Structures are given as structure tokens and as C-alpha cells.
């Protein structure tokens, strides 16, 4: 991994999170950058997305980025009690 020059601020992390949460379909990195109210360095965005993917908040694939985190206790119970076919 290359040396990290700039770590994101909490404000930047929340800004990216808000855009991803409100997107109803997968969006590309470039579309995400366009929707952000402030400009962001590409390396900083990659660092944020890597963190969010590691925490299970997003899916980052070749088709785009999608917010997947759902804190609903009902959903959590349904997944735990469900069975795989």
C-alpha cells in the first residue's frame, strides 16, 4: 500500500456516508465525487471507501458502490433465525 498523505476528517467521512445512504442505486466513484458538496482527493475517497467496506457498511464492486448497512433489530433477528437452503 502506498504512503497515506492525507487522512480524512470526520466531516468528510460523514459527507461521503450521507451521499451513499441517499443513493438509491449503485454509483461510481466519479458520480460519488460529483454528488459531494466539497471536492475530495481521490486517495482520501479510496481510504474512506476501504474503511466502510471493511466495516460492512458498503459494497464496492466494479459495477459501483452501494450502501448496505441496516441497523434494524428485526432484520438482524430474521437473518440469525433464517436458514440457508
Secondary structure, DSSP 8 states (H G I E B T S, - for coil): ---------HHHHHHHHHHHHH-SS-B-HHHHHHHSSS---HHHHHHHHHHHHHTTSEEEETTEEEE-----HHHHHHHHH----
